[in-house]
């Protein structure tokens, strides 16, 4: 199975990032987020606190 498309992730602070997806489909965004979050240093418990169409704001839990 091919890996999901990689979103653009911009760190606004060391533990706070803006995830920008290439799709408006929330189900596909969730698949991409779940697949790539570990690669960007996020843990399974880290969830977005703001979702605006293709942009998610995510803070790492400590």
Residue, then its C-alpha position, 0 to 999 in steps of 0.5 A: x500500500x502506498x504511503x499517504x501524501x505528506x502534508x506541509x508542516x511549519x513549526x511556529x514554536x518548538x512544540x506548536x505546528x501548522x499542518x497544511x494538507x493538500x486535500x479538503x477531505x477530512x478523512x484523508x487529512x486524518x489518514x495523513x495526520x495519523x501516518x506522518x505525526x510520528x515522523x514530525x515528532x508528535x505522539x499518538x496523544x497529540x491532537x489538533x486543537x484547531x481545524x480550518x479546512x486544510x490547516x490544522x494547528x497542533x501542539x505537542x503534549x508534554 
